């Protein structure tokens, strides 16, 4: 007799997390599948027919191809695992196919002046009944996203024990794919981190597990809340958005960091290709191919690349003319 669907999904999620995956959004989607199946009295794994699965996918309208493809991939991955574990003889055929994205999102890249405006606006945020020292807290959050290229979830999840103020290091624990890494930083970031640490100590925070960014002293600021504050600020700033570029998102601060690093290497006469591995490690990527996604070509980058090519090719061209 086939196993209970919910029990099998529990085993699958445990398996994925044992491989170092957080698997949080994926778990939520599989729980939706269990609920959908339960409402239709589909309780066993072998009762997941193509009709049931197609009905589930149709019940979860996803307007963005990426969102739909993620849902489809999670379901397909679960079924393939069940076949590999010999819990199913064959995987039920999914009639739905991955949707093609008609256009790629071009991120908004903050230059130094725009980032300064954002940080100044964040610093000016007033306190409210539920959030004291709101301004300096969010200013530090956004500064770490822009200045170190950290993900919003990594910044918001920092704990007091993740700070090494003597060596100017942050310990990012449980980043994407549960990968942890050391993130060194300079004196300006160090000053912001020390100020935030002093604010937390003044509010009674102690112990290595206490959150660095918190308004109630117990819970970390949620990345979604930080994103809402970010959107409010950038809307009030009225930053000009170039044609073909999407409105700014909090994650665009990370994109801006990566492009700024590349531009700085060009201007300093360094070889960006030889340093891409370092940037990849710093940003917590598995390989440089993941980092390349963040390297949007900008007019400033093209100008520096052209300048370097001209310096390289000019001697050869002059020699041919002579």
MODELLER restraints for C-alpha pairs under 7 A, 6 or more apart:
rsr = mdl.restraints
at = mdl.atoms
rsr.add(forms.Gaussian(group=physical.xy_distance, feature=features.Distance(at['CA:2:A'], at['CA:44:A']), mean=6.02, stdev=0.5))
rsr.add(forms.Gaussian(group=physical.xy_distance, feature=features.Distance(at['CA:2:A'], at['CA:45:A']), mean=6.09, stdev=0.5))
rsr.add(forms.Gaussian(group=physical.xy_distance, feature=features.Distance(at['CA:2:A'], at['CA:46:A']), mean=5.91, stdev=0.5))
rsr.add(forms.Gaussian(group=physical.xy_distance, feature=features.Distance(at['CA:3:A'], at['CA:44:A']), mean=5.72, stdev=0.5))
rsr.add(forms.Gaussian(group=physical.xy_distance, feature=features.Distance(at['CA:3:A'], at['CA:45:A']), mean=5.94, stdev=0.5))
rsr.add(forms.Gaussian(group=physical.xy_distance, feature=features.Distance(at['CA:4:A'], at['CA:43:A']), mean=5.97, stdev=0.5))
rsr.add(forms.Gaussian(group=physical.xy_distance, feature=features.Distance(at['CA:4:A'], at['CA:44:A']), mean=4.57, stdev=0.5))
rsr.add(forms.Gaussian(group=physical.xy_distance, feature=features.Distance(at['CA:4:A'], at['CA:45:A']), mean=6.04, stdev=0.5))
rsr.add(forms.Gaussian(group=physical.xy_distance, feature=features.Distance(at['CA:5:A'], at['CA:43:A']), mean=5.73, stdev=0.5))
rsr.add(forms.Gaussian(group=physical.xy_distance, feature=features.Distance(at['CA:5:A'], at['CA:44:A']), mean=4.82, stdev=0.5))
rsr.add(forms.Gaussian(group=physical.xy_distance, feature=features.Distance(at['CA:5:A'], at['CA:45:A']), mean=4.62, stdev=0.5))
rsr.add(forms.Gaussian(group=physical.xy_distance, feature=features.Distance(at['CA:6:A'], at['CA:34:A']), mean=6.27, stdev=0.5))
rsr.add(forms.Gaussian(group=physical.xy_distance, feature=features.Distance(at['CA:13:A'], at['CA:27:A']), mean=6.78, stdev=0.5))
rsr.add(forms.Gaussian(group=physical.xy_distance, feature=features.Distance(at['CA:17:A'], at['CA:23:A']), mean=6.55, stdev=0.5))
rsr.add(forms.Gaussian(group=physical.xy_distance, feature=features.Distance(at['CA:20:A'], at['CA:177:A']), mean=5.93, stdev=0.5))
rsr.add(forms.Gaussian(group=physical.xy_distance, feature=features.Distance(at['CA:20:A'], at['CA:178:A']), mean=5.69, stdev=0.5))
rsr.add(forms.Gaussian(group=physical.xy_distance, feature=features.Distance(at['CA:21:A'], at['CA:177:A']), mean=4.78, stdev=0.5))
rsr.add(forms.Gaussian(group=physical.xy_distance, feature=features.Distance(at['CA:21:A'], at['CA:178:A']), mean=6.06, stdev=0.5))
rsr.add(forms.Gaussian(group=physical.xy_distance, feature=features.Distance(at['CA:22:A'], at['CA:177:A']), mean=6.10, stdev=0.5))
rsr.add(forms.Gaussian(group=physical.xy_distance, feature=features.Distance(at['CA:22:A'], at['CA:178:A']), mean=6.27, stdev=0.5))
rsr.add(forms.Gaussian(group=physical.xy_distance, feature=features.Distance(at['CA:26:A'], at['CA:74:A']), mean=6.29, stdev=0.5))
rsr.add(forms.Gaussian(group=physical.xy_distance, feature=features.Distance(at['CA:29:A'], at['CA:71:A']), mean=6.83, stdev=0.5))
rsr.add(forms.Gaussian(group=physical.xy_distance, feature=features.Distance(at['CA:33:A'], at['CA:56:A']), mean=6.69, stdev=0.5))
rsr.add(forms.Gaussian(group=physical.xy_distance, feature=features.Distance(at['CA:36:A'], at['CA:56:A']), mean=6.58, stdev=0.5))
rsr.add(forms.Gaussian(group=physical.xy_distance, feature=features.Distance(at['CA:37:A'], at['CA:43:A']), mean=6.74, stdev=0.5))
rsr.add(forms.Gaussian(group=physical.xy_distance, feature=features.Distance(at['CA:46:A'], at['CA:88:A']), mean=6.88, stdev=0.5))
rsr.add(forms.Gaussian(group=physical.xy_distance, feature=features.Distance(at['CA:49:A'], at['CA:92:A']), mean=6.01, stdev=0.5))
rsr.add(forms.Gaussian(group=physical.xy_distance, feature=features.Distance(at['CA:50:A'], at['CA:92:A']), mean=5.44, stdev=0.5))
rsr.add(forms.Gaussian(group=physical.xy_distance, feature=features.Distance(at['CA:50:A'], at['CA:93:A']), mean=5.71, stdev=0.5))
rsr.add(forms.Gaussian(group=physical.xy_distance, feature=features.Distance(at['CA:50:A'], at['CA:94:A']), mean=5.98, stdev=0.5))
rsr.add(forms.Gaussian(group=physical.xy_distance, feature=features.Distance(at['CA:54:A'], at['CA:94:A']), mean=6.79, stdev=0.5))
rsr.add(forms.Gaussian(group=physical.xy_distance, feature=features.Distance(at['CA:54:A'], at['CA:95:A']), mean=6.97, stdev=0.5))
rsr.add(forms.Gaussian(group=physical.xy_distance, feature=features.Distance(at['CA:62:A'], at['CA:68:A']), mean=5.22, stdev=0.5))
rsr.add(forms.Gaussian(group=physical.xy_distance, feature=features.Distance(at['CA:65:A'], at['CA:99:A']), mean=5.24, stdev=0.5))
rsr.add(forms.Gaussian(group=physical.xy_distance, feature=features.Distance(at['CA:65:A'], at['CA:100:A']), mean=6.36, stdev=0.5))
rsr.add(forms.Gaussian(group=physical.xy_distance, feature=features.Distance(at['CA:65:A'], at['CA:101:A']), mean=5.64, stdev=0.5))
rsr.add(forms.Gaussian(group=physical.xy_distance, feature=features.Distance(at['CA:69:A'], at['CA:98:A']), mean=5.36, stdev=0.5))
rsr.add(forms.Gaussian(group=physical.xy_distance, feature=features.Distance(at['CA:69:A'], at['CA:99:A']), mean=6.47, stdev=0.5))
rsr.add(forms.Gaussian(group=physical.xy_distance, feature=features.Distance(at['CA:79:A'], at['CA:91:A']), mean=5.69, stdev=0.5))
rsr.add(forms.Gaussian(group=physical.xy_distance, feature=features.Distance(at['CA:80:A'], at['CA:91:A']), mean=6.32, stdev=0.5))
rsr.add(forms.Gaussian(group=physical.xy_distance, feature=features.Distance(at['CA:82:A'], at['CA:88:A']), mean=5.77, stdev=0.5))
rsr.add(forms.Gaussian(group=physical.xy_distance, feature=features.Distance(at['CA:83:A'], at['CA:89:A']), mean=5.96, stdev=0.5))
rsr.add(forms.Gaussian(group=physical.xy_distance, feature=features.Distance(at['CA:83:A'], at['CA:90:A']), mean=6.01, stdev=0.5))
rsr.add(forms.Gaussian(group=physical.xy_distance, feature=features.Distance(at['CA:83:A'], at['CA:91:A']), mean=6.33, stdev=0.5))
rsr.add(forms.Gaussian(group=physical.xy_distance, feature=features.Distance(at['CA:105:A'], at['CA:246:A']), mean=6.55, stdev=0.5))
rsr.add(forms.Gaussian(group=physical.xy_distance, feature=features.Distance(at['CA:106:A'], at['CA:244:A']), mean=6.91, stdev=0.5))
rsr.add(forms.Gaussian(group=physical.xy_distance, feature=features.Distance(at['CA:106:A'], at['CA:245:A']), mean=5.00, stdev=0.5))
rsr.add(forms.Gaussian(group=physical.xy_distance, feature=features.Distance(at['CA:106:A'], at['CA:246:A']), mean=5.98, stdev=0.5))
rsr.add(forms.Gaussian(group=physical.xy_distance, feature=features.Distance(at['CA:107:A'], at['CA:245:A']), mean=6.07, stdev=0.5))
rsr.add(forms.Gaussian(group=physical.xy_distance, feature=features.Distance(at['CA:107:A'], at['CA:246:A']), mean=5.94, stdev=0.5))
rsr.add(forms.Gaussian(group=physical.xy_distance, feature=features.Distance(at['CA:107:A'], at['CA:252:A']), mean=6.01, stdev=0.5))
rsr.add(forms.Gaussian(group=physical.xy_distance, feature=features.Distance(at['CA:108:A'], at['CA:245:A']), mean=6.06, stdev=0.5))
rsr.add(forms.Gaussian(group=physical.xy_distance, feature=features.Distance(at['CA:108:A'], at['CA:246:A']), mean=6.25, stdev=0.5))
rsr.add(forms.Gaussian(group=physical.xy_distance, feature=features.Distance(at['CA:108:A'], at['CA:247:A']), mean=6.51, stdev=0.5))
rsr.add(forms.Gaussian(group=physical.xy_distance, feature=features.Distance(at['CA:108:A'], at['CA:248:A']), mean=5.23, stdev=0.5))
rsr.add(forms.Gaussian(group=physical.xy_distance, feature=features.Distance(at['CA:108:A'], at['CA:252:A']), mean=5.98, stdev=0.5))
rsr.add(forms.Gaussian(group=physical.xy_distance, feature=features.Distance(at['CA:109:A'], at['CA:252:A']), mean=6.33, stdev=0.5))
rsr.add(forms.Gaussian(group=physical.xy_distance, feature=features.Distance(at['CA:109:A'], at['CA:255:A']), mean=6.71, stdev=0.5))
rsr.add(forms.Gaussian(group=physical.xy_distance, feature=features.Distance(at['CA:109:A'], at['CA:256:A']), mean=4.89, stdev=0.5))
rsr.add(forms.Gaussian(group=physical.xy_distance, feature=features.Distance(at['CA:110:A'], at['CA:253:A']), mean=6.80, stdev=0.5))
rsr.add(forms.Gaussian(group=physical.xy_distance, feature=features.Distance(at['CA:110:A'], at['CA:256:A']), mean=5.65, stdev=0.5))
rsr.add(forms.Gaussian(group=physical.xy_distance, feature=features.Distance(at['CA:118:A'], at['CA:233:A']), mean=6.92, stdev=0.5))
rsr.add(forms.Gaussian(group=physical.xy_distance, feature=features.Distance(at['CA:118:A'], at['CA:234:A']), mean=6.90, stdev=0.5))
rsr.add(forms.Gaussian(group=physical.xy_distance, feature=features.Distance(at['CA:119:A'], at['CA:139:A']), mean=5.23, stdev=0.5))
rsr.add(forms.Gaussian(group=physical.xy_distance, feature=features.Distance(at['CA:119:A'], at['CA:142:A']), mean=6.90, stdev=0.5))
rsr.add(forms.Gaussian(group=physical.xy_distance, feature=features.Distance(at['CA:119:A'], at['CA:143:A']), mean=6.91, stdev=0.5))
rsr.add(forms.Gaussian(group=physical.xy_distance, feature=features.Distance(at['CA:121:A'], at['CA:233:A']), mean=6.67, stdev=0.5))
rsr.add(forms.Gaussian(group=physical.xy_distance, feature=features.Distance(at['CA:122:A'], at['CA:135:A']), mean=5.35, stdev=0.5))
rsr.add(forms.Gaussian(group=physical.xy_distance, feature=features.Distance(at['CA:122:A'], at['CA:138:A']), mean=5.92, stdev=0.5))
rsr.add(forms.Gaussian(group=physical.xy_distance, feature=features.Distance(at['CA:122:A'], at['CA:139:A']), mean=5.02, stdev=0.5))
rsr.add(forms.Gaussian(group=physical.xy_distance, feature=features.Distance(at['CA:123:A'], at['CA:135:A']), mean=4.09, stdev=0.5))
rsr.add(forms.Gaussian(group=physical.xy_distance, feature=features.Distance(at['CA:123:A'], at['CA:136:A']), mean=4.98, stdev=0.5))
rsr.add(forms.Gaussian(group=physical.xy_distance, feature=features.Distance(at['CA:123:A'], at['CA:139:A']), mean=5.29, stdev=0.5))
rsr.add(forms.Gaussian(group=physical.xy_distance, feature=features.Distance(at['CA:124:A'], at['CA:135:A']), mean=5.47, stdev=0.5))
rsr.add(forms.Gaussian(group=physical.xy_distance, feature=features.Distance(at['CA:125:A'], at['CA:134:A']), mean=6.28, stdev=0.5))
rsr.add(forms.Gaussian(group=physical.xy_distance, feature=features.Distance(at['CA:125:A'], at['CA:135:A']), mean=4.43, stdev=0.5))
rsr.add(forms.Gaussian(group=physical.xy_distance, feature=features.Distance(at['CA:126:A'], at['CA:134:A']), mean=6.51, stdev=0.5))
rsr.add(forms.Gaussian(group=physical.xy_distance, feature=features.Distance(at['CA:126:A'], at['CA:135:A']), mean=6.30, stdev=0.5))
rsr.add(forms.Gaussian(group=physical.xy_distance, feature=features.Distance(at['CA:127:A'], at['CA:133:A']), mean=5.92, stdev=0.5))
rsr.add(forms.Gaussian(group=physical.xy_distance, feature=features.Distance(at['CA:127:A'], at['CA:134:A']), mean=5.33, stdev=0.5))
rsr.add(forms.Gaussian(group=physical.xy_distance, feature=features.Distance(at['CA:130:A'], at['CA:215:A']), mean=6.96, stdev=0.5))
rsr.add(forms.Gaussian(group=physical.xy_distance, feature=features.Distance(at['CA:131:A'], at['CA:215:A']), mean=5.16, stdev=0.5))
rsr.add(forms.Gaussian(group=physical.xy_distance, feature=features.Distance(at['CA:132:A'], at['CA:215:A']), mean=6.58, stdev=0.5))
rsr.add(forms.Gaussian(group=physical.xy_distance, feature=features.Distance(at['CA:137:A'], at['CA:196:A']), mean=6.89, stdev=0.5))
rsr.add(forms.Gaussian(group=physical.xy_distance, feature=features.Distance(at['CA:137:A'], at['CA:213:A']), mean=6.85, stdev=0.5))
rsr.add(forms.Gaussian(group=physical.xy_distance, feature=features.Distance(at['CA:140:A'], at['CA:192:A']), mean=6.22, stdev=0.5))
rsr.add(forms.Gaussian(group=physical.xy_distance, feature=features.Distance(at['CA:141:A'], at['CA:155:A']), mean=6.35, stdev=0.5))
rsr.add(forms.Gaussian(group=physical.xy_distance, feature=features.Distance(at['CA:144:A'], at['CA:150:A']), mean=6.39, stdev=0.5))
rsr.add(forms.Gaussian(group=physical.xy_distance, feature=features.Distance(at['CA:144:A'], at['CA:155:A']), mean=6.89, stdev=0.5))
rsr.add(forms.Gaussian(group=physical.xy_distance, feature=features.Distance(at['CA:145:A'], at['CA:151:A']), mean=6.24, stdev=0.5))
rsr.add(forms.Gaussian(group=physical.xy_distance, feature=features.Distance(at['CA:145:A'], at['CA:152:A']), mean=6.45, stdev=0.5))
rsr.add(forms.Gaussian(group=physical.xy_distance, feature=features.Distance(at['CA:145:A'], at['CA:253:A']), mean=5.79, stdev=0.5))
rsr.add(forms.Gaussian(group=physical.xy_distance, feature=features.Distance(at['CA:145:A'], at['CA:254:A']), mean=5.87, stdev=0.5))
rsr.add(forms.Gaussian(group=physical.xy_distance, feature=features.Distance(at['CA:146:A'], at['CA:253:A']), mean=4.73, stdev=0.5))
rsr.add(forms.Gaussian(group=physical.xy_distance, feature=features.Distance(at['CA:146:A'], at['CA:254:A']), mean=5.81, stdev=0.5))
rsr.add(forms.Gaussian(group=physical.xy_distance, feature=features.Distance(at['CA:146:A'], at['CA:256:A']), mean=6.84, stdev=0.5))
rsr.add(forms.Gaussian(group=physical.xy_distance, feature=features.Distance(at['CA:146:A'], at['CA:257:A']), mean=5.63, stdev=0.5))
rsr.add(forms.Gaussian(group=physical.xy_distance, feature=features.Distance(at['CA:147:A'], at['CA:257:A']), mean=6.46, stdev=0.5))
rsr.add(forms.Gaussian(group=physical.xy_distance, feature=features.Distance(at['CA:148:A'], at['CA:257:A']), mean=6.85, stdev=0.5))
rsr.add(forms.Gaussian(group=physical.xy_distance, feature=features.Distance(at['CA:149:A'], at['CA:253:A']), mean=6.87, stdev=0.5))
rsr.add(forms.Gaussian(group=physical.xy_distance, feature=features.Distance(at['CA:149:A'], at['CA:254:A']), mean=4.30, stdev=0.5))
rsr.add(forms.Gaussian(group=physical.xy_distance, feature=features.Distance(at['CA:149:A'], at['CA:257:A']), mean=5.21, stdev=0.5))
rsr.add(forms.Gaussian(group=physical.xy_distance, feature=features.Distance(at['CA:149:A'], at['CA:258:A']), mean=6.89, stdev=0.5))
rsr.add(forms.Gaussian(group=physical.xy_distance, feature=features.Distance(at['CA:149:A'], at['CA:283:A']), mean=6.42, stdev=0.5))
rsr.add(forms.Gaussian(group=physical.xy_distance, feature=features.Distance(at['CA:150:A'], at['CA:254:A']), mean=6.23, stdev=0.5))
rsr.add(forms.Gaussian(group=physical.xy_distance, feature=features.Distance(at['CA:150:A'], at['CA:283:A']), mean=6.79, stdev=0.5))
rsr.add(forms.Gaussian(group=physical.xy_distance, feature=features.Distance(at['CA:151:A'], at['CA:251:A']), mean=6.77, stdev=0.5))
rsr.add(forms.Gaussian(group=physical.xy_distance, feature=features.Distance(at['CA:151:A'], at['CA:254:A']), mean=6.68, stdev=0.5))
rsr.add(forms.Gaussian(group=physical.xy_distance, feature=features.Distance(at['CA:152:A'], at['CA:223:A']), mean=5.72, stdev=0.5))
rsr.add(forms.Gaussian(group=physical.xy_distance, feature=features.Distance(at['CA:152:A'], at['CA:251:A']), mean=6.97, stdev=0.5))
rsr.add(forms.Gaussian(group=physical.xy_distance, feature=features.Distance(at['CA:153:A'], at['CA:223:A']), mean=5.40, stdev=0.5))
rsr.add(forms.Gaussian(group=physical.xy_distance, feature=features.Distance(at['CA:154:A'], at['CA:172:A']), mean=6.48, stdev=0.5))
rsr.add(forms.Gaussian(group=physical.xy_distance, feature=features.Distance(at['CA:154:A'], at['CA:175:A']), mean=6.10, stdev=0.5))
rsr.add(forms.Gaussian(group=physical.xy_distance, feature=features.Distance(at['CA:156:A'], at['CA:213:A']), mean=6.11, stdev=0.5))
rsr.add(forms.Gaussian(group=physical.xy_distance, feature=features.Distance(at['CA:156:A'], at['CA:220:A']), mean=6.10, stdev=0.5))
rsr.add(forms.Gaussian(group=physical.xy_distance, feature=features.Distance(at['CA:156:A'], at['CA:221:A']), mean=5.66, stdev=0.5))
rsr.add(forms.Gaussian(group=physical.xy_distance, feature=features.Distance(at['CA:156:A'], at['CA:222:A']), mean=6.55, stdev=0.5))
rsr.add(forms.Gaussian(group=physical.xy_distance, feature=features.Distance(at['CA:156:A'], at['CA:223:A']), mean=6.18, stdev=0.5))
rsr.add(forms.Gaussian(group=physical.xy_distance, feature=features.Distance(at['CA:157:A'], at['CA:211:A']), mean=6.99, stdev=0.5))
rsr.add(forms.Gaussian(group=physical.xy_distance, feature=features.Distance(at['CA:157:A'], at['CA:220:A']), mean=6.08, stdev=0.5))
rsr.add(forms.Gaussian(group=physical.xy_distance, feature=features.Distance(at['CA:158:A'], at['CA:211:A']), mean=6.11, stdev=0.5))
rsr.add(forms.Gaussian(group=physical.xy_distance, feature=features.Distance(at['CA:158:A'], at['CA:212:A']), mean=5.62, stdev=0.5))
rsr.add(forms.Gaussian(group=physical.xy_distance, feature=features.Distance(at['CA:159:A'], at['CA:208:A']), mean=6.48, stdev=0.5))
rsr.add(forms.Gaussian(group=physical.xy_distance, feature=features.Distance(at['CA:159:A'], at['CA:209:A']), mean=5.55, stdev=0.5))
rsr.add(forms.Gaussian(group=physical.xy_distance, feature=features.Distance(at['CA:159:A'], at['CA:210:A']), mean=5.52, stdev=0.5))
rsr.add(forms.Gaussian(group=physical.xy_distance, feature=features.Distance(at['CA:159:A'], at['CA:211:A']), mean=4.30, stdev=0.5))
rsr.add(forms.Gaussian(group=physical.xy_distance, feature=features.Distance(at['CA:159:A'], at['CA:212:A']), mean=4.89, stdev=0.5))
rsr.add(forms.Gaussian(group=physical.xy_distance, feature=features.Distance(at['CA:160:A'], at['CA:208:A']), mean=4.98, stdev=0.5))
rsr.add(forms.Gaussian(group=physical.xy_distance, feature=features.Distance(at['CA:160:A'], at['CA:209:A']), mean=6.26, stdev=0.5))
rsr.add(forms.Gaussian(group=physical.xy_distance, feature=features.Distance(at['CA:160:A'], at['CA:210:A']), mean=5.73, stdev=0.5))
rsr.add(forms.Gaussian(group=physical.xy_distance, feature=features.Distance(at['CA:160:A'], at['CA:211:A']), mean=6.07, stdev=0.5))
rsr.add(forms.Gaussian(group=physical.xy_distance, feature=features.Distance(at['CA:160:A'], at['CA:212:A']), mean=5.38, stdev=0.5))
rsr.add(forms.Gaussian(group=physical.xy_distance, feature=features.Distance(at['CA:161:A'], at['CA:208:A']), mean=3.90, stdev=0.5))
rsr.add(forms.Gaussian(group=physical.xy_distance, feature=features.Distance(at['CA:161:A'], at['CA:209:A']), mean=6.20, stdev=0.5))
rsr.add(forms.Gaussian(group=physical.xy_distance, feature=features.Distance(at['CA:162:A'], at['CA:170:A']), mean=5.76, stdev=0.5))
rsr.add(forms.Gaussian(group=physical.xy_distance, feature=features.Distance(at['CA:162:A'], at['CA:171:A']), mean=4.74, stdev=0.5))
rsr.add(forms.Gaussian(group=physical.xy_distance, feature=features.Distance(at['CA:162:A'], at['CA:172:A']), mean=6.88, stdev=0.5))
rsr.add(forms.Gaussian(group=physical.xy_distance, feature=features.Distance(at['CA:163:A'], at['CA:169:A']), mean=6.30, stdev=0.5))
rsr.add(forms.Gaussian(group=physical.xy_distance, feature=features.Distance(at['CA:163:A'], at['CA:170:A']), mean=5.03, stdev=0.5))
rsr.add(forms.Gaussian(group=physical.xy_distance, feature=features.Distance(at['CA:163:A'], at['CA:171:A']), mean=6.42, stdev=0.5))
rsr.add(forms.Gaussian(group=physical.xy_distance, feature=features.Distance(at['CA:164:A'], at['CA:170:A']), mean=6.17, stdev=0.5))
rsr.add(forms.Gaussian(group=physical.xy_distance, feature=features.Distance(at['CA:168:A'], at['CA:184:A']), mean=5.85, stdev=0.5))
rsr.add(forms.Gaussian(group=physical.xy_distance, feature=features.Distance(at['CA:168:A'], at['CA:185:A']), mean=5.74, stdev=0.5))
rsr.add(forms.Gaussian(group=physical.xy_distance, feature=features.Distance(at['CA:168:A'], at['CA:186:A']), mean=6.88, stdev=0.5))
rsr.add(forms.Gaussian(group=physical.xy_distance, feature=features.Distance(at['CA:168:A'], at['CA:190:A']), mean=6.10, stdev=0.5))
rsr.add(forms.Gaussian(group=physical.xy_distance, feature=features.Distance(at['CA:169:A'], at['CA:182:A']), mean=6.51, stdev=0.5))
rsr.add(forms.Gaussian(group=physical.xy_distance, feature=features.Distance(at['CA:169:A'], at['CA:183:A']), mean=5.53, stdev=0.5))
rsr.add(forms.Gaussian(group=physical.xy_distance, feature=features.Distance(at['CA:169:A'], at['CA:184:A']), mean=4.40, stdev=0.5))
rsr.add(forms.Gaussian(group=physical.xy_distance, feature=features.Distance(at['CA:169:A'], at['CA:185:A']), mean=6.23, stdev=0.5))
rsr.add(forms.Gaussian(group=physical.xy_distance, feature=features.Distance(at['CA:170:A'], at['CA:182:A']), mean=5.83, stdev=0.5))
rsr.add(forms.Gaussian(group=physical.xy_distance, feature=features.Distance(at['CA:170:A'], at['CA:183:A']), mean=5.01, stdev=0.5))
rsr.add(forms.Gaussian(group=physical.xy_distance, feature=features.Distance(at['CA:170:A'], at['CA:184:A']), mean=6.32, stdev=0.5))
rsr.add(forms.Gaussian(group=physical.xy_distance, feature=features.Distance(at['CA:171:A'], at['CA:181:A']), mean=5.98, stdev=0.5))
rsr.add(forms.Gaussian(group=physical.xy_distance, feature=features.Distance(at['CA:171:A'], at['CA:182:A']), mean=4.77, stdev=0.5))
rsr.add(forms.Gaussian(group=physical.xy_distance, feature=features.Distance(at['CA:171:A'], at['CA:183:A']), mean=6.28, stdev=0.5))
rsr.add(forms.Gaussian(group=physical.xy_distance, feature=features.Distance(at['CA:172:A'], at['CA:180:A']), mean=5.39, stdev=0.5))
rsr.add(forms.Gaussian(group=physical.xy_distance, feature=features.Distance(at['CA:172:A'], at['CA:181:A']), mean=5.37, stdev=0.5))
rsr.add(forms.Gaussian(group=physical.xy_distance, feature=features.Distance(at['CA:172:A'], at['CA:182:A']), mean=6.26, stdev=0.5))
rsr.add(forms.Gaussian(group=physical.xy_distance, feature=features.Distance(at['CA:173:A'], at['CA:179:A']), mean=6.98, stdev=0.5))
rsr.add(forms.Gaussian(group=physical.xy_distance, feature=features.Distance(at['CA:173:A'], at['CA:180:A']), mean=4.47, stdev=0.5))
rsr.add(forms.Gaussian(group=physical.xy_distance, feature=features.Distance(at['CA:173:A'], at['CA:181:A']), mean=6.77, stdev=0.5))
rsr.add(forms.Gaussian(group=physical.xy_distance, feature=features.Distance(at['CA:174:A'], at['CA:180:A']), mean=5.22, stdev=0.5))
rsr.add(forms.Gaussian(group=physical.xy_distance, feature=features.Distance(at['CA:181:A'], at['CA:284:A']), mean=6.91, stdev=0.5))
rsr.add(forms.Gaussian(group=physical.xy_distance, feature=features.Distance(at['CA:183:A'], at['CA:282:A']), mean=6.53, stdev=0.5))
rsr.add(forms.Gaussian(group=physical.xy_distance, feature=features.Distance(at['CA:197:A'], at['CA:212:A']), mean=6.73, stdev=0.5))
rsr.add(forms.Gaussian(group=physical.xy_distance, feature=features.Distance(at['CA:200:A'], at['CA:212:A']), mean=6.81, stdev=0.5))
rsr.add(forms.Gaussian(group=physical.xy_distance, feature=features.Distance(at['CA:205:A'], at['CA:217:A']), mean=6.80, stdev=0.5))
rsr.add(forms.Gaussian(group=physical.xy_distance, feature=features.Distance(at['CA:211:A'], at['CA:218:A']), mean=6.97, stdev=0.5))
rsr.add(forms.Gaussian(group=physical.xy_distance, feature=features.Distance(at['CA:211:A'], at['CA:219:A']), mean=6.69, stdev=0.5))
rsr.add(forms.Gaussian(group=physical.xy_distance, feature=features.Distance(at['CA:211:A'], at['CA:220:A']), mean=5.45, stdev=0.5))
rsr.add(forms.Gaussian(group=physical.xy_distance, feature=features.Distance(at['CA:213:A'], at['CA:220:A']), mean=5.65, stdev=0.5))
rsr.add(forms.Gaussian(group=physical.xy_distance, feature=features.Distance(at['CA:213:A'], at['CA:221:A']), mean=5.88, stdev=0.5))
rsr.add(forms.Gaussian(group=physical.xy_distance, feature=features.Distance(at['CA:214:A'], at['CA:220:A']), mean=4.83, stdev=0.5))
rsr.add(forms.Gaussian(group=physical.xy_distance, feature=features.Distance(at['CA:214:A'], at['CA:221:A']), mean=5.27, stdev=0.5))
rsr.add(forms.Gaussian(group=physical.xy_distance, feature=features.Distance(at['CA:227:A'], at['CA:250:A']), mean=5.73, stdev=0.5))
rsr.add(forms.Gaussian(group=physical.xy_distance, feature=features.Distance(at['CA:230:A'], at['CA:250:A']), mean=6.32, stdev=0.5))
rsr.add(forms.Gaussian(group=physical.xy_distance, feature=features.Distance(at['CA:241:A'], at['CA:247:A']), mean=6.75, stdev=0.5))
rsr.add(forms.Gaussian(group=physical.xy_distance, feature=features.Distance(at['CA:255:A'], at['CA:294:A']), mean=5.17, stdev=0.5))
rsr.add(forms.Gaussian(group=physical.xy_distance, feature=features.Distance(at['CA:258:A'], at['CA:294:A']), mean=6.30, stdev=0.5))
rsr.add(forms.Gaussian(group=physical.xy_distance, feature=features.Distance(at['CA:258:A'], at['CA:295:A']), mean=6.32, stdev=0.5))
rsr.add(forms.Gaussian(group=physical.xy_distance, feature=features.Distance(at['CA:259:A'], at['CA:295:A']), mean=5.35, stdev=0.5))
rsr.add(forms.Gaussian(group=physical.xy_distance, feature=features.Distance(at['CA:259:A'], at['CA:296:A']), mean=6.67, stdev=0.5))
rsr.add(forms.Gaussian(group=physical.xy_distance, feature=features.Distance(at['CA:262:A'], at['CA:272:A']), mean=6.27, stdev=0.5))
rsr.add(forms.Gaussian(group=physical.xy_distance, feature=features.Distance(at['CA:263:A'], at['CA:301:A']), mean=5.83, stdev=0.5))
rsr.add(forms.Gaussian(group=physical.xy_distance, feature=features.Distance(at['CA:265:A'], at['CA:271:A']), mean=6.82, stdev=0.5))
rsr.add(forms.Gaussian(group=physical.xy_distance, feature=features.Distance(at['CA:265:A'], at['CA:272:A']), mean=6.03, stdev=0.5))
rsr.add(forms.Gaussian(group=physical.xy_distance, feature=features.Distance(at['CA:266:A'], at['CA:272:A']), mean=6.86, stdev=0.5))
rsr.add(forms.Gaussian(group=physical.xy_distance, feature=features.Distance(at['CA:266:A'], at['CA:304:A']), mean=6.21, stdev=0.5))
rsr.add(forms.Gaussian(group=physical.xy_distance, feature=features.Distance(at['CA:267:A'], at['CA:304:A']), mean=6.88, stdev=0.5))
rsr.add(forms.Gaussian(group=physical.xy_distance, feature=features.Distance(at['CA:276:A'], at['CA:288:A']), mean=6.22, stdev=0.5))
rsr.add(forms.Gaussian(group=physical.xy_distance, feature=features.Distance(at['CA:277:A'], at['CA:288:A']), mean=5.77, stdev=0.5))
rsr.add(forms.Gaussian(group=physical.xy_distance, feature=features.Distance(at['CA:280:A'], at['CA:287:A']), mean=6.19, stdev=0.5))
rsr.add(forms.Gaussian(group=physical.xy_distance, feature=features.Distance(at['CA:280:A'], at['CA:288:A']), mean=5.28, stdev=0.5))
rsr.add(forms.Gaussian(group=physical.xy_distance, feature=features.Distance(at['CA:280:A'], at['CA:291:A']), mean=5.55, stdev=0.5))
rsr.add(forms.Gaussian(group=physical.xy_distance, feature=features.Distance(at['CA:285:A'], at['CA:291:A']), mean=6.51, stdev=0.5))
